[in-house]
Amino acid sequence: MQTPKTTFALFFGNRGFFPASLIESARQEMADVLRKLGHEVLMLDSQATRYGAVETPQEGEVYADFLRQNQGKFGGVILCLPNFGDETGAVAALKDAGVPIFIQAYPDDLHRMGPDQRRDAFCGKLSIMDVFRQYGVRFTVLKPHVVAPASRQFAEHVDYFDRLCRVVNGLRNMTVGAIGARTTPFKTVRIDELALQRHGITVETMDMAEVIHRVRSLSEDAPEVKEKAEALRRYTGWGDTPSQAFMNLTRLGVVLDQIIAELRLDALAIRCWLELQQQLGISPCVLLGFLNDQGIAAACEVDVGSAVAMRALHLASGKAAACLDWNNNYGEDDEQCILFHCGPVPQSLMTGHGVVTDHAILANATGPGCGWGCNQGRIRPMPVTFSNLMTEDGCLWFYLGEGRITDDDIPPEFFGCA
């Protein structure tokens, strides 16, 4: 799973009484550096405005037209200040950009401060930030305030901004599937679909009865079923999984693929109990891990908020995300807890191949042998970023934090993946 890097549109600010050579060299250097970092770039033709930069509102309109003509070809704008720049021209150029904007300013060299070499971009950046705030133009800035494109710090800034662009653009016009109704006891996962829609996130739904009907109607000999069966056999260990349970999981995997294609889903959250156990003898856990490893954020328990947050985490990291509960205390250690779920953790986040088992907890309600599909194992030690989403009063509320998965022992009889 490889996440493509963002293509950037480059903007160069100018103040006319500064040397033209500063603009010319910046255009070349910035484009070269970004390409070496793996990014494609779009630049206004050097003849379209004075030096291919923007100073006046009229030049800003030329640049705005350039962005409109290339709409959909870039995911972010890097506003580069080789010199002081002009605030009004920048606003005219970028107020309708529709993508994240990162402001970079060249540092001055203490040994090159004569009138023909001085930049004053340190001050110019402050001015543009001020006026952007006045106009409501959103932007990103990072420390240090001024940074040279050839520096390690700038490469780190670009990496950060690339991830930011992927998250912003990936959540805009996102579609998440709610597969099945929320089970009544789980009121913690209730979500306001209209609040999501106001932020460009569409929720599409499908009834679980339709899903089960499609699973049962799918021939075991269908080519897509055979292909999915081979992929699942390679994905993890299947231990004592009965052949019929394996086939039902395989067919459910195909049906979920079909739903993802039909509804153009970027993520999904599925009702994972008790109908699938009662009707098909399976739990969908291993399929959710498989989907996350394929780049489709997939959450349990119709937890649409988690699915959206997982999509954001995946876009930011380029890696799979997992849906986990803050589940158990770890003895008397107040700084640790056990993160757990029944078995949907992607294999890429586990210590090794898991083993698919029956659902030992739901067996208390359904009887044994009705919940095959939990991919048992342990999460590998690593630093992690965690997040989730809730809606309240029409607003989206995220939390975000960092922690570490440790290699501390968990009792072997502990069910699930933790």
ZINORRA-V364838 format. One record per residue. N is the residue number from 1. RES is the residue in one small letter. PSI is psi in whole degrees, -180 to 180 (* if undefined). OMEGA is omega as a letter, one per 20 degrees, with the letter a starting at -180 (NA if undefined). Layout:
BEGIN
n=N res=RES psi=PSI omega=OMEGA
n=N res=RES psi=PSI omega=OMEGA
END
This chain:
BEGIN
n=1 res=m psi=112 omega=a
n=2 res=q psi=125 omega=a
n=3 res=t psi=122 omega=a
n=4 res=p psi=146 omega=r
n=5 res=k psi=154 omega=a
n=6 res=t psi=139 omega=r
n=7 res=t psi=132 omega=a
n=8 res=f psi=139 omega=r
n=9 res=a psi=132 omega=a
n=10 res=l psi=132 omega=r
n=11 res=f psi=134 omega=r
n=12 res=f psi=118 omega=r
n=13 res=g psi=153 omega=a
n=14 res=n psi=147 omega=r
n=15 res=r psi=125 omega=a
n=16 res=g psi=-25 omega=a
n=17 res=f psi=7 omega=r
n=18 res=f psi=157 omega=a
n=19 res=p psi=136 omega=r
n=20 res=a psi=-28 omega=a
n=21 res=s psi=-28 omega=r
n=22 res=l psi=-38 omega=r
n=23 res=i psi=-47 omega=a
n=24 res=e psi=-47 omega=a
n=25 res=s psi=-35 omega=r
n=26 res=a psi=-41 omega=r
n=27 res=r psi=-45 omega=a
n=28 res=q psi=-47 omega=a
n=29 res=e psi=-46 omega=a
n=30 res=m psi=-45 omega=r
n=31 res=a psi=-43 omega=a
n=32 res=d psi=-45 omega=a
n=33 res=v psi=-46 omega=a
n=34 res=l psi=-39 omega=r
n=35 res=r psi=-39 omega=r
n=36 res=k psi=-28 omega=r
n=37 res=l psi=1 omega=r
n=38 res=g psi=14 omega=a
n=39 res=h psi=141 omega=r
n=40 res=e psi=152 omega=a
n=41 res=v psi=150 omega=r
n=42 res=l psi=133 omega=a
n=43 res=m psi=142 omega=r
n=44 res=l psi=139 omega=r
n=45 res=d psi=140 omega=a
n=46 res=s psi=-18 omega=r
n=47 res=q psi=-7 omega=a
n=48 res=a psi=-31 omega=r
n=49 res=t psi=-179 omega=r
n=50 res=r psi=112 omega=a
n=51 res=y psi=10 omega=a
n=52 res=g psi=19 omega=r
n=53 res=a psi=-179 omega=a
n=54 res=v psi=126 omega=r
n=55 res=e psi=-55 omega=a
n=56 res=t psi=162 omega=r
n=57 res=p psi=-34 omega=r
n=58 res=q psi=-42 omega=r
n=59 res=e psi=-34 omega=r
n=60 res=g psi=-39 omega=r
n=61 res=e psi=-36 omega=r
n=62 res=v psi=-44 omega=a
n=63 res=y psi=-40 omega=r
n=64 res=a psi=-40 omega=r
n=65 res=d psi=-39 omega=r
n=66 res=f psi=-44 omega=r
n=67 res=l psi=-42 omega=r
n=68 res=r psi=-40 omega=r
n=69 res=q psi=-25 omega=a
n=70 res=n psi=19 omega=a
n=71 res=q psi=134 omega=a
n=72 res=g psi=-10 omega=a
n=73 res=k psi=-9 omega=a
n=74 res=f psi=152 omega=a
n=75 res=g psi=-5 omega=r
n=76 res=g psi=161 omega=r
n=77 res=v psi=132 omega=r
n=78 res=i psi=114 omega=r
n=79 res=l psi=111 omega=a
n=80 res=c psi=132 omega=r
n=81 res=l psi=93 omega=r
n=82 res=p psi=-27 omega=r
n=83 res=n psi=-161 omega=a
n=84 res=f psi=-40 omega=a
n=85 res=g psi=171 omega=r
n=86 res=d psi=127 omega=a
n=87 res=e psi=-44 omega=a
n=88 res=t psi=-41 omega=r
n=89 res=g psi=-38 omega=r
n=90 res=a psi=-40 omega=r
n=91 res=v psi=-47 omega=r
n=92 res=a psi=-36 omega=a
n=93 res=a psi=-36 omega=a
n=94 res=l psi=-2 omega=a
n=95 res=k psi=-23 omega=r
n=96 res=d psi=27 omega=a
n=97 res=a psi=-37 omega=r
n=98 res=g psi=7 omega=r
n=99 res=v psi=165 omega=r
n=100 res=p psi=148 omega=a
n=101 res=i psi=128 omega=r
n=102 res=f psi=130 omega=a
n=103 res=i psi=120 omega=r
n=104 res=q psi=139 omega=r
n=105 res=a psi=136 omega=r
n=106 res=y psi=142 omega=r
n=107 res=p psi=152 omega=r
n=108 res=d psi=152 omega=r
n=109 res=d psi=123 omega=a
n=110 res=l psi=-22 omega=a
n=111 res=h psi=5 omega=a
n=112 res=r psi=67 omega=a
n=113 res=m psi=16 omega=r
n=114 res=g psi=166 omega=a
n=115 res=p psi=-28 omega=a
n=116 res=d psi=1 omega=a
n=117 res=q psi=-16 omega=a
n=118 res=r psi=142 omega=a
n=119 res=r psi=-47 omega=a
n=120 res=d psi=22 omega=a
n=121 res=a psi=-25 omega=r
n=122 res=f psi=-49 omega=r
n=123 res=c psi=-40 omega=a
n=124 res=g psi=-37 omega=r
n=125 res=k psi=-42 omega=r
n=126 res=l psi=-41 omega=a
n=127 res=s psi=-44 omega=r
n=128 res=i psi=-40 omega=r
n=129 res=m psi=-44 omega=r
n=130 res=d psi=-51 omega=a
n=131 res=v psi=-35 omega=r
n=132 res=f psi=-41 omega=r
n=133 res=r psi=-42 omega=r
n=134 res=q psi=-37 omega=a
n=135 res=y psi=-4 omega=a
n=136 res=g psi=24 omega=r
n=137 res=v psi=118 omega=a
n=138 res=r psi=146 omega=a
n=139 res=f psi=167 omega=r
n=140 res=t psi=134 omega=r
n=141 res=v psi=152 omega=a
n=142 res=l psi=162 omega=r
n=143 res=k psi=145 omega=i
n=144 res=p psi=167 omega=a
n=145 res=h psi=-39 omega=r
n=146 res=v psi=143 omega=a
n=147 res=v psi=138 omega=r
n=148 res=a psi=139 omega=a
n=149 res=p psi=-30 omega=a
n=150 res=a psi=-1 omega=a
n=151 res=s psi=159 omega=r
n=152 res=r psi=-36 omega=a
n=153 res=q psi=-39 omega=r
n=154 res=f psi=-40 omega=r
n=155 res=a psi=-40 omega=r
n=156 res=e psi=-39 omega=r
n=157 res=h psi=-44 omega=a
n=158 res=v psi=-41 omega=r
n=159 res=d psi=-45 omega=r
n=160 res=y psi=-48 omega=a
n=161 res=f psi=-37 omega=r
n=162 res=d psi=-47 omega=a
n=163 res=r psi=-40 omega=r
n=164 res=l psi=-46 omega=r
n=165 res=c psi=-42 omega=a
n=166 res=r psi=-41 omega=a
n=167 res=v psi=-51 omega=a
n=168 res=v psi=-50 omega=a
n=169 res=n psi=-30 omega=a
n=170 res=g psi=-27 omega=r
n=171 res=l psi=-26 omega=r
n=172 res=r psi=132 omega=r
n=173 res=n psi=27 omega=r
n=174 res=m psi=147 omega=r
n=175 res=t psi=126 omega=r
n=176 res=v psi=137 omega=a
n=177 res=g psi=132 omega=r
n=178 res=a psi=103 omega=a
n=179 res=i psi=103 omega=a
n=180 res=g psi=163 omega=r
n=181 res=a psi=152 omega=r
n=182 res=r psi=132 omega=r
n=183 res=t psi=137 omega=a
n=184 res=t psi=-42 omega=a
n=185 res=p psi=-19 omega=a
n=186 res=f psi=66 omega=r
n=187 res=k psi=-14 omega=r
n=188 res=t psi=-18 omega=a
n=189 res=v psi=12 omega=r
n=190 res=r psi=146 omega=a
n=191 res=i psi=148 omega=r
n=192 res=d psi=105 omega=a
n=193 res=e psi=-34 omega=a
n=194 res=l psi=-37 omega=r
n=195 res=a psi=-42 omega=r
n=196 res=l psi=-44 omega=a
n=197 res=q psi=-37 omega=r
n=198 res=r psi=-19 omega=r
n=199 res=h psi=17 omega=r
n=200 res=g psi=11 omega=a
n=201 res=i psi=116 omega=a
n=202 res=t psi=137 omega=r
n=203 res=v psi=121 omega=r
n=204 res=e psi=145 omega=a
n=205 res=t psi=156 omega=r
n=206 res=m psi=137 omega=a
n=207 res=d psi=144 omega=a
n=208 res=m psi=-29 omega=r
n=209 res=a psi=-39 omega=r
n=210 res=e psi=-40 omega=r
n=211 res=v psi=-49 omega=a
n=212 res=i psi=-40 omega=r
n=213 res=h psi=-43 omega=a
n=214 res=r psi=-36 omega=r
n=215 res=v psi=-48 omega=a
n=216 res=r psi=-27 omega=a
n=217 res=s psi=-10 omega=a
n=218 res=l psi=124 omega=a
n=219 res=s psi=138 omega=r
n=220 res=e psi=-20 omega=a
n=221 res=d psi=1 omega=r
n=222 res=a psi=140 omega=a
n=223 res=p psi=-39 omega=a
n=224 res=e psi=-28 omega=r
n=225 res=v psi=-44 omega=r
n=226 res=k psi=-40 omega=r
n=227 res=e psi=-43 omega=r
n=228 res=k psi=-39 omega=r
n=229 res=a psi=-42 omega=r
n=230 res=e psi=-41 omega=r
n=231 res=a psi=-41 omega=a
n=232 res=l psi=-37 omega=r
n=233 res=r psi=-37 omega=r
n=234 res=r psi=-24 omega=a
n=235 res=y psi=-40 omega=a
n=236 res=t psi=179 omega=r
n=237 res=g psi=146 omega=a
n=238 res=w psi=-4 omega=r
n=239 res=g psi=-122 omega=a
n=240 res=d psi=19 omega=a
n=241 res=t psi=124 omega=r
n=242 res=p psi=149 omega=a
n=243 res=s psi=-38 omega=a
n=244 res=q psi=-38 omega=r
n=245 res=a psi=-42 omega=r
n=246 res=f psi=-43 omega=a
n=247 res=m psi=-39 omega=r
n=248 res=n psi=-39 omega=r
n=249 res=l psi=-41 omega=r
n=250 res=t psi=-47 omega=a
n=251 res=r psi=-38 omega=r
n=252 res=l psi=-39 omega=r
n=253 res=g psi=-41 omega=r
n=254 res=v psi=-44 omega=r
n=255 res=v psi=-42 omega=r
n=256 res=l psi=-39 omega=r
n=257 res=d psi=-42 omega=r
n=258 res=q psi=-44 omega=a
n=259 res=i psi=-42 omega=r
n=260 res=i psi=-43 omega=a
n=261 res=a psi=-44 omega=a
n=262 res=e psi=-43 omega=a
n=263 res=l psi=1 omega=a
n=264 res=r psi=53 omega=a
n=265 res=l psi=140 omega=r
n=266 res=d psi=-19 omega=a
n=267 res=a psi=164 omega=r
n=268 res=l psi=159 omega=r
n=269 res=a psi=130 omega=a
n=270 res=i psi=145 omega=r
n=271 res=r psi=113 omega=a
n=272 res=c psi=-1 omega=r
n=273 res=w psi=152 omega=j
n=274 res=l psi=-3 omega=a
n=275 res=e psi=-42 omega=a
n=276 res=l psi=-35 omega=r
n=277 res=q psi=-45 omega=a
n=278 res=q psi=-37 omega=a
n=279 res=q psi=-34 omega=a
n=280 res=l psi=-8 omega=r
n=281 res=g psi=27 omega=a
n=282 res=i psi=161 omega=r
n=283 res=s psi=139 omega=a
n=284 res=p psi=8 omega=a
n=285 res=c psi=-54 omega=a
n=286 res=v psi=-32 omega=r
n=287 res=l psi=-34 omega=r
n=288 res=l psi=-42 omega=r
n=289 res=g psi=-42 omega=r
n=290 res=f psi=-46 omega=r
n=291 res=l psi=-42 omega=r
n=292 res=n psi=-37 omega=r
n=293 res=d psi=-18 omega=r
n=294 res=q psi=0 omega=r
n=295 res=g psi=5 omega=r
n=296 res=i psi=113 omega=r
n=297 res=a psi=127 omega=a
n=298 res=a psi=122 omega=a
n=299 res=a psi=161 omega=r
n=300 res=c psi=172 omega=r
n=301 res=e psi=30 omega=a
n=302 res=v psi=38 omega=a
n=303 res=d psi=80 omega=a
n=304 res=v psi=-38 omega=r
n=305 res=g psi=-43 omega=r
n=306 res=s psi=-39 omega=a
n=307 res=a psi=-41 omega=r
n=308 res=v psi=-46 omega=r
n=309 res=a psi=-39 omega=r
n=310 res=m psi=-37 omega=r
n=311 res=r psi=-44 omega=r
n=312 res=a psi=-43 omega=r
n=313 res=l psi=-41 omega=r
n=314 res=h psi=-44 omega=a
n=315 res=l psi=-38 omega=a
n=316 res=a psi=-39 omega=a
n=317 res=s psi=-24 omega=a
n=318 res=g psi=11 omega=a
n=319 res=k psi=168 omega=r
n=320 res=a psi=151 omega=r
n=321 res=a psi=162 omega=r
n=322 res=a psi=147 omega=r
n=323 res=c psi=115 omega=a
n=324 res=l psi=152 omega=r
n=325 res=d psi=145 omega=r
n=326 res=w psi=95 omega=b
n=327 res=n psi=-45 omega=a
n=328 res=n psi=147 omega=r
n=329 res=n psi=155 omega=r
n=330 res=y psi=89 omega=a
n=331 res=g psi=-129 omega=a
n=332 res=e psi=15 omega=a
n=333 res=d psi=108 omega=a
n=334 res=d psi=-12 omega=a
n=335 res=e psi=2 omega=r
n=336 res=q psi=155 omega=r
n=337 res=c psi=172 omega=r
n=338 res=i psi=119 omega=r
n=339 res=l psi=131 omega=a
n=340 res=f psi=150 omega=q
n=341 res=h psi=171 omega=a
n=342 res=c psi=-24 omega=r
n=343 res=g psi=28 omega=r
n=344 res=p psi=11 omega=a
n=345 res=v psi=130 omega=r
n=346 res=p psi=143 omega=r
n=347 res=q psi=-32 omega=a
n=348 res=s psi=-16 omega=r
n=349 res=l psi=2 omega=a
n=350 res=m psi=164 omega=a
n=351 res=t psi=-24 omega=a
n=352 res=g psi=-172 omega=r
n=353 res=h psi=132 omega=r
n=354 res=g psi=-175 omega=r
n=355 res=v psi=126 omega=a
n=356 res=v psi=132 omega=a
n=357 res=t psi=175 omega=r
n=358 res=d psi=159 omega=r
n=359 res=h psi=101 omega=a
n=360 res=a psi=-28 omega=a
n=361 res=i psi=-47 omega=r
n=362 res=l psi=-20 omega=r
n=363 res=a psi=-24 omega=r
n=364 res=n psi=-25 omega=r
n=365 res=a psi=-37 omega=a
n=366 res=t psi=-15 omega=a
n=367 res=g psi=158 omega=a
n=368 res=p psi=153 omega=r
n=369 res=g psi=9 omega=a
n=370 res=c psi=3 omega=a
n=371 res=g psi=37 omega=a
n=372 res=w psi=134 omega=r
n=373 res=g psi=-2 omega=r
n=374 res=c psi=118 omega=a
n=375 res=n psi=97 omega=a
n=376 res=q psi=144 omega=r
n=377 res=g psi=-164 omega=a
n=378 res=r psi=147 omega=r
n=379 res=i psi=137 omega=a
n=380 res=r psi=148 omega=r
n=381 res=p psi=134 omega=a
n=382 res=m psi=159 omega=r
n=383 res=p psi=145 omega=a
n=384 res=v psi=153 omega=r
n=385 res=t psi=133 omega=a
n=386 res=f psi=151 omega=a
n=387 res=s psi=161 omega=r
n=388 res=n psi=172 omega=a
n=389 res=l psi=139 omega=r
n=390 res=m psi=159 omega=r
n=391 res=t psi=142 omega=r
n=392 res=e psi=126 omega=r
n=393 res=d psi=40 omega=r
n=394 res=g psi=4 omega=a
n=395 res=c psi=154 omega=r
n=396 res=l psi=130 omega=r
n=397 res=w psi=119 omega=r
n=398 res=f psi=147 omega=r
n=399 res=y psi=154 omega=a
n=400 res=l psi=135 omega=r
n=401 res=g psi=174 omega=r
n=402 res=e psi=148 omega=r
n=403 res=g psi=-160 omega=a
n=404 res=r psi=130 omega=r
n=405 res=i psi=125 omega=a
n=406 res=t psi=173 omega=r
n=407 res=d psi=21 omega=r
n=408 res=d psi=148 omega=a
n=409 res=d psi=141 omega=r
n=410 res=i psi=135 omega=a
n=411 res=p psi=136 omega=a
n=412 res=p psi=-25 omega=a
n=413 res=e psi=-3 omega=a
n=414 res=f psi=119 omega=a
n=415 res=f psi=145 omega=r
n=416 res=g psi=-168 omega=r
n=417 res=c psi=123 omega=a
n=418 res=a psi=* omega=NA
END
